[in-house]
Amino acid sequence: MQKFIKTSAYLLVLVGALNWGLVGMFDFNLVEFLLGDMTILARITYSLVGVSAIVTAFSMHHCNVVEKENPCAYGKCNL
């Protein structure tokens, strides 16, 4: 279950990053295009991306702590 949450969070962060890249380079908001301008689905999507960023940040911090304590623990912090 933890692997599913980490993978889902990573994918949602990736979607958010790509969306911001599109907004910055082409003034095109993919979420708005697909789900409408601040509809409930768009708001849920933005919220999930934000929560996913927090989950990803904490899981990356955990990996750094584990690697410092036991640098030979390969594979323990993979997504």
C-alpha positions as CSV (number, residue, x, y, z in Angstrom):
1,M,0.0,0.0,0.0
2,Q,2.8,2.4,0.8
3,K,4.4,1.8,-2.6
4,F,1.1,2.6,-4.3
5,I,0.8,5.9,-2.4
6,K,4.4,6.9,-3.2
7,T,4.0,6.0,-6.9
8,S,0.6,7.8,-7.1
9,A,2.0,10.8,-5.4
10,Y,5.1,10.9,-7.7
11,L,2.8,10.6,-10.8
12,L,0.5,13.4,-9.6
13,V,3.6,15.6,-8.9
14,L,4.8,14.9,-12.4
15,V,1.4,15.9,-13.8
16,G,1.5,19.1,-11.8
17,A,5.0,19.9,-13.0
18,L,4.1,19.3,-16.6
19,N,1.0,21.4,-16.3
20,W,3.1,24.3,-14.8
21,G,5.6,23.9,-17.6
22,L,2.8,24.2,-20.2
23,V,1.4,27.2,-18.4
24,G,4.9,28.9,-18.3
25,M,5.9,28.1,-21.9
26,F,2.7,28.2,-23.8
27,D,0.1,29.8,-21.5
28,F,-1.9,26.6,-21.7
29,N,-3.4,25.0,-18.6
30,L,-4.0,21.3,-19.4
31,V,-6.1,20.7,-16.2
32,E,-8.3,23.7,-17.0
33,F,-8.6,22.5,-20.6
34,L,-9.6,18.9,-19.6
35,L,-11.7,19.6,-16.5
36,G,-13.0,23.2,-16.9
37,D,-12.1,26.5,-15.2
38,M,-12.1,25.8,-11.5
39,T,-14.8,23.1,-11.6
40,I,-15.0,20.8,-8.6
41,L,-12.9,18.2,-10.5
42,A,-10.2,20.7,-11.3
43,R,-10.1,21.8,-7.7
44,I,-9.8,18.2,-6.6
45,T,-7.0,17.6,-9.1
46,Y,-5.1,20.7,-7.8
47,S,-5.6,19.6,-4.2
48,L,-4.4,16.0,-4.9
49,V,-1.3,17.4,-6.7
50,G,-0.6,19.6,-3.7
51,V,-1.0,16.8,-1.2
52,S,1.1,14.6,-3.4
53,A,3.9,17.1,-3.3
54,I,3.9,17.0,0.5
55,V,3.9,13.1,0.5
56,T,6.8,13.1,-2.0
57,A,8.8,15.6,0.0
58,F,8.4,13.6,3.2
59,S,9.2,10.3,1.5
60,M,12.4,11.8,-0.1
61,H,13.4,13.2,3.3
62,H,12.9,9.7,4.8
63,C,15.1,8.2,2.1
64,N,17.9,10.7,2.8
65,V,17.8,9.8,6.5
66,V,17.8,6.1,5.8
67,E,20.8,6.4,3.4
68,K,22.8,8.5,5.9
69,E,22.2,5.9,8.6
70,N,22.8,2.9,6.4
71,P,24.4,3.8,3.1
72,C,24.4,0.2,1.9
73,A,20.6,-0.2,2.1
74,Y,20.1,-0.2,-1.7
75,G,16.5,-0.6,-2.8
76,K,14.9,0.4,0.4
77,C,14.0,3.9,-0.7
78,N,12.9,3.1,-4.3
79,L,9.4,4.2,-5.3
